[in-house]
Amino acid sequence: MSGNTSQLQVGDKTVDMAIKEGSVGPAVIDIAKLYAQTGMFTYDPGFTSTASCESQITYIDGDKGVLLYRGFPIEQLAEHGDFLETCFLLLEGQLPTAAQKADFDYRITRHTMVHEQMARFFQGFRRDAHPMAVMVASIGAMSAFYHDSTDISDPHQRMIASMRMIAKVPTLAAMAYKYSIGQPFVYPLNSLDYTSNFLRMCFAVPAEEYKVNPVLSRALDRIFILHADHEQNASTSTVRLAGSSGANPFACIAAGTACLWGPAHGGANEAALKMLEEIGSVDNIPKYIAKAKDKNDPFRLMGFGHRVYKNYDPRAKIMQKTTHEVLNELGIKDDPLLDVAVELERIALSDEYFIEKKLYPNIDFYSGITLKAMGFPTSMFTVLFAVARTVGWIAQWKEMIEDPSQKIGRPRQLYTGSPQRDYTPIGRR
Ligand code: SDX
C-alpha cells in the first residue's frame, strides 16, 4: 500500500485499488473494479472483512467497546435521552431541538393506531403461534393496508411510511402478545409517552385501571435505546439488500424482522434466558462451560460473543445496571436466574477459552432476565428487540435509498459444482 492506493498482484498483473478513509475506524480498499480487471472475485463468506456500504449512522469500535449513534456515545443517550429522541437522531442525524422533539412525539403518537381491519388479520393465526411469526406477517401486511406510503421514489411517502412503522410496530407487538394470551387488544392512548403506551397496550385489561410504573417504563425505554441500531448487522444488511431492489419499506422491514428472529442474532435473548433456565443453578455452570468449549458440542453460551465486539458490549453493561434497577423496583431480591447469569459471567470471563477467543457478554445476556421480570414471556423478547430496531432499519434503509450511487445488491460466488454436462434420458441413468 502507498498513500491512498493499494496494489494487488494477480499473476503477471498489478491492479491498483483506491483506499478510502472514513471519519473514524478502518479504511476500505475499493475493489469494485477487481473483477473487470482480473476476472476474479474476492471471497469473504459471513463478510468478516467486507464493508457493504458507506454510512454515517452508527459507529462501533469492537476492540474498545464503543458504540456511537451519529457520534453520540450510547451511554450518554441511554442516560440522558429517551427513545423517540434517539429515533429522531438516527433518522435526521442531529439531536432534536425542544420544538422538533415535541413535533416528532406528536406525529409518532398520532400514528400509533393500526387500520381496524388488521385486527381481523390476527384471527388467522393459531393462538400458540410464535409472536415473531405474527410480527413478520403483520409488518409485511402493512403494505396491503397503507398503499399511500409505498412509493419509495416519493420523499413524503418515505417519511410517512417511516413514521407509521415506528409508531405502529409497538401496537402490532402488543396485539401479537394479547392475541397469544387470549386477551382483548388494547388501543393506544395518546396521553401516554411512547413506552408507557406500549406497556399499557401489553398489560392493561378492560376489567380494571392500569397504572404505568414509571421506573419500568423508563427502564424499557432505555432498553429500546440500546437496541435501536447497530451498524451493518445481519438484519440491517437484510433490510438494505431487500431495499436495494426497490421493494416497499414495509416489505423490507418485514425481511429484517425475519432475519432478527434467528438465535445467532436477535433470537439470542430468548435463547439466553432458556439457557439460564436449563442451567438452573450455579452448581451446573461448569458442565455448561465445558459444553461451550467442546468443539464436538454445538452448544454455545447464548448471550456471549459478538462478530464485532472483542471487548465488553457497552450495551451489556447498561443492560446489567437496568436489570438490577428493575429487580429492585419489583422487590425481587434473589432471582436464581440472575445468580446463575452473574456467576456464569464471572467464570467465563476468567476462563482461558473465552479470554483467548475474546468472548464477552453481549446485549442479549441480561436483557431476558429484565424482560421476564417485567412480565413478558420469553417468546416476546425478540419482538421487543424488533420494536426497538425498527427505527435503525428504517434509518439505514432511508440512507441507502437517498444515496444517488445506490444500486441493487447482487453478490457473486465461488462455484464448485459440476461443470457443464449433457442431459441423459431416464432409461439410461
Ligand atoms: C446480536 O451483529 C450485530 O451487531 C448483532 C447485534 C445487534 O445489535 O444487531 O449485536 C445483536 O445478534 C448479538 C449476538 C447475539 N448472539 C448470541 O449471543 C449467540 C451466541 N454467540 C455466537 O453464536 C457468536 O458469538 C456470534 C454469532 C454472535 C458471533 O459469531 P462469529 O463472529 O461468527 O464468531 P464465530 O462463530 O466464528 O466464533 C469464533 C470462535 C469460534 O471458535 P473457533 O471455531 O474459532 O474454535 O468463538 C467460538 C466459536 O466456536 N464462540 C463461542 C461462542 N461464540 C463464539 N463459543 C462458545 N459460546 C459462544 N457464545
Boltz pocket constraint, residues with backbone or C-beta under 6 A from the ligand:
constraints:
  - pocket:
      binder: B
      contacts: [[A, 46], [A, 226], [A, 227], [A, 229], [A, 230], [A, 232], [A, 233], [A, 234], [A, 263], [A, 264], [A, 265], [A, 266], [A, 268], [A, 292], [A, 293], [A, 299], [A, 300], [A, 301], [A, 302], [A, 303], [A, 304], [A, 305], [A, 306], [A, 307], [A, 308], [A, 357], [A, 359], [A, 362], [A, 363], [A, 364]]
      max_distance: 6.0
